[in-house]
Amino acid sequence: MATKEKGVSKINQIEIAKALYIENIMTQREIANLVGINENTLKSWIDKYEWKTLRGARESGRGKILANLLKKLSELTEKDNYTFDEVLKATKSIDYFSPNKISISGQIMSIKQFMSFLQETDYPISKLIADKKLSETFIENLVKNAITTR
């Protein structure tokens, strides 16, 4: 399991784990190791924060979800007593489902696809990268940087 960086908040770990889980490109064990948590902790977050529902919604169509979120934000800001926190949560959700954003999980998927391509086209180079654990190190740094900059 990757170690939790000093000063990294639990909230940042939750956000990264959530993004990786919802994208559905890694196993729960891989996610837990990358984020630096126990697999049972990840399972409890999945249940507590209802990520299975979010994963299903994401798979049902990003455009539809984005349209619904925009509508809800519009309705929210039309009322007089909305809070900053409500607007912030809604805009974060809109940003998350925005098609122009490249998510961490999207970047990880690209690395995995590239490594598969490289194995087929230039096996010696792919073996060198695998032996030096370069792709794994890159992914770990990607996650570490995302956790510490959120």
N, C-alpha and C positions, 0 to 999 in steps of 0.2 A: 504494500500500500504506500502511495506517495505520502510524504509527510506534509502536514499543514504548515504553510509558511507563517512565520511570526507576524502578527498583526492582521492576518486574513480573517475577516469576519465570517461568522456562520451564515449570515444572510448571503454573502457572495458565494459561498460554497453551495448553498441551496439553489441560487439562481443558475449557476453553471450546471449542477446536477440536473436541474429541471430541463434546461435547454437540451442537454445531451440525451436525456430520457425521452423527451417528447419527439425528438428527431428520429429515434428508433434505429440508430446505426451502430450502437455498441451494446454489449451485455451489461447487466447491472453490476457484475463484478468489475468489468473494465471501467465503468463510470465511477464506482466507489474508489477504486485504486487511483484513478486520475485526480479525483477531487480531494482525496486524502481522508476518506471516511470509511467506516465499517459498512459492509454490505447490508447488515440489518438496519443500520441508520437510514440508508437509502430506501430500503423497503418501507420503513415507517413514514418517511417523507412522501413517498409515492401514494400511500394510503391517506395520510393526514391532509395533504394538499390536493388530492384527487387528480393526480397527473395522468392516470389512465384515461380519464374523461377528456383531458386536454389533448392527449395523444390521439385519441379517436376523433376529436373535433378537428385537429390539425390534418389528419389523414382524410377527412371528409371534404376538404376543399378550402384552401387558404383564402380565395377570393370572397367566398360567402362569409367566412368568419370575419374578414377585414371589413366587409360592408356592414355587418352587424355591429361590430365594434365602433365604427364611425357613426352609425346611427345612435348607438347608446351614448357616445360622447356628446353628440349634438343634443340629445334629450337631457343629458346631465347638465350641460352648461346653460340650457334654457331655464332651468329652475333657479330660484334666487338663493337657495341655501346649500349649494354644493360646496364641498371642501376641496382644498388644494390636494389632499391625499387621494381623493376620488379621481380627480382629473389626472394626477400623476400616474396612478395605476392604469387608467384607461389609455393614456398616451403611450405608456410602456408596452401595453398589450398591442396597440396598433403598430408600434415600432417593431415588435417581435414578429408580427405576421406580415410586415411590409416585404414585398418581393424584391426590393432593391438592397436589402441588407444581407450580407453573407454571415451566417451564424458560425459559431465555433464548430458545431456539429457538421455544418456544410464544409468547412475547411478540413475537418478530420476525414470526412467522406472523400474529399478530393485527394488527400494524401494516400488513403487506402486504395483508391482507384488507380492513382499514378503508380503505386508500388505493384499492383497487379499487372498493369500495362508493361512496366519495366521488366517484370519477371518473364513475360512472354517475348519481349523484344530484345532485351540485353540482360540475360541471366547473370553473367559475372558482375555487372554493376549492381544489380538488385541484391545479389548475395553480399557484396561489399557493404552496401547500405544496411542490410539486415544484420550482418556480423557486427558492425559498429553501433547498431541500435540507433541509427540517425533518425529514422522516421518516428520511433517511439520517443526519443528525446525531444524532437521538434513538437510532437503532440503534447508532451508533458509541459514544455515551455509555453506553448500556446494557451493551455488551460491555466497554468500558473499566472501568466500575464493577464489573462482575462479575469481571474479571481482577484488579483491585487489592484486592477484598475477600475473595477466596477464600484 
